[in-house]
């Protein structure tokens, strides 16, 4: 019923929305004022705003991590922002325009909410009204966080604009101040207890994390180190609440990480999930399983340099392998695996053997070998799906198992009809963020246990760090391993100022390493990204044409 209501109200609010956020809807359409007639309308409006967290593309697939150095999208048509991966992005890119306008449309709907909600004073319990306000406030702050991360200075609009208003861009400092204030008020208004068993509603703990993510971005990207303390304070509330822990249902390092994303484990029995986006088979499904591992799809392929980032089972520190060096761009055609000739447990012809157990839970093992001078990739039989998963194309090898729902294949294959929810916030991310905030505020010793807790779930040995700088690189690495396809890493790279470190201009990325089989590695993609240009996106051309008070971003 909740999802039916969400779809219903989203349809209604599409009447309030408009192509350009600065335009006024036709008088024949339903306006925000005419919609708010009863307290139940407020509930519907809040439900509709949860689509603000829908940052998936196509048929509900997470694509953002193709903007990093880790994975490649085979079919460029699948993601509207694909030009941002290779340096061909322009201001008339439709996805960039949609990113801007859709967020401002939702902000407009949030502003309508605040201009109407108080008319229901006395018609609903005060706690319920505060809960609605807290949810909408947190969502509006999240929307502004994304706009700030994408474009920098953006118009700050907190009321429903009249038709003659053409706002200029506010300085990022103003937007940041508003974001922090909004999250602080939302935390006061939001409940402590979750409203549903599947983590589909905001609580004050989810708001703490969203605030901390924004604060960490400001601290790094804008070089405002005082915001590391803001993030640490927010995350401390989550960590010390005692309400969350890592998913360890099976106490099996070769199973727990992969299983936490499955539909069967997304309920109240999963103490790691703090917030997730909800899907329902047949009614509102996602296409992740098909896109990740479906026959003829397998859209996302790992670069060999990402596979090289997975440590051996005994870790890197035992063998003197540098996390800092591995966080930089590596030409994998010229450079061997960091484990080769160093870790005696490593076999270059069997990449998945004796590695961090998360490797085999993130990707299907292609079981690459050579027969008669020909490379073969028979793939992996995955018992939960009762199916073999093998690469499709010549340069394919490492495609995703993480987030693939086995019930979509067993007993029969359901194309594009997955019901597993998409996790938006989970405790492993919180622990790594908290470790980062502690480390950057000179509490390195206090930070290390949180990194090691995440590693211990995966059966990896604890790390040590002799300096803030060393732990910083370890945390970067751990986030890359733990959070791939969770759409946090691109924003991480930007706030770390690591885009040019990991993807220098003209960087070439290769598919699986063929040299160990007597052949040459094949190019997967070449990135021609210019910096600092690609640290922001262009203000959409349509917005610049419509609003003479807007100015373009530098270099665009």
Buried (B, 14 or more C-beta within 10 A) or exposed (E): EBBEBBBEBBEBBEBBBBEBBBEBBEEEEEBBEEBBEEBEBBBBBBBBBBBBBEBBBBBBBBBBBBBBBBBBBBEEEBBBBBBBBEBEBEBEBEBBBBBBBBBBBBBBBBBBBBBBBEEBEEEBEEEBBBBBBBBBBBBBBBBBBBBBBBBBBBBBBEEBBEEEBEBEBBEBEEBBEBBBEBBBBBBEBBBEEBEEEBBBBBBBBBBBBBBBBBBBBBBBBBEBEEBBBBBBBBBBBBBEEEBBBBBBBEEBBEBBBBBBBBBBBBEEEBBBBBBBBBBBBEEBBBBBBBBBBBEEBBBBBBBBBBBBBBBBBBBBBEBEBEBBEBBBBBEBBEEBBBBBEBBEEBBBEBBBBBBBBBBBBBBBBBBBEBEEEEBBBEBBBBEBBEBEBBBBEEBBBBBBBBBBBBBBBBEEBBEBBBBBBBBBBBBBBBBBBBBBBBBBBEBBEBBBEBBBBBBBBBBBBEBEBEEBEBBBBBBBBBBBBBBBBBBBBBBBBBBBBBBBBBBBEEBBBBBBBBEBBEEEBEEBBEBEBEBEBBBBBBBBBBBBEBBEEBEEBEEB
